[in-house]
Amino acid sequence: QGLLGLTGAWITAHLIDGSVHLGFVHAVDPETGNVVLLRPEPAGPPGAVLPMVLLHDAIAEVSSHGTPRSPPDCGRPPALAPASRQSDSTATPAEIEGRRDAICEALRRQRIPFQLEGCGGEDLLVLGCLRCVPPYNARAVSCENEIVLSRFTELLAGV
């Protein structure tokens, strides 16, 4: 019941596994008590966040920072940021296409399912949950599954 009142607040959640997560409470499931936490993404563009679901049974302790909708150090709640289609000024269209082909080949070698979507097949959809768009770098990736995201980022670093 106490978690429901934290919707819209900035919190620090201590989990039973010892991990600590700071973020903005986007939603709380009234039946299960599970929390959708939007964590700031320092490597991303301003306002970008990584969503995380905290299972009620995994939460050991929660401390609130500021009142709901009034975080301690910024004026408004974060927004989910989609993958950005930023042009890579140093890469030519041929180089970007070559990078996409290299990523696809690496995915095939590891037998990871993917498909090309969008106009001209330029969007890469991996495992049905990760989207990578041109110029196919770490800033052009969006995924709510942190494990898939981290493994794909490792794959990108090797391409």
Secondary structure, 3 states (H helix, E strand, C coil): CCCHHHCCCEEEEEECCCCEEEEEEEEECCCCCCEEEEEECCCCCCCCEEEEEECHHHEEEEEEECECCECCCCCCCCCCCCCCCCCCCCCCHHHHHHHHHHHHHHHHHCCCCEEEECHHHCEEEECCCEEECCCCCHHHEEECCHHHHHHHHHHHHCC
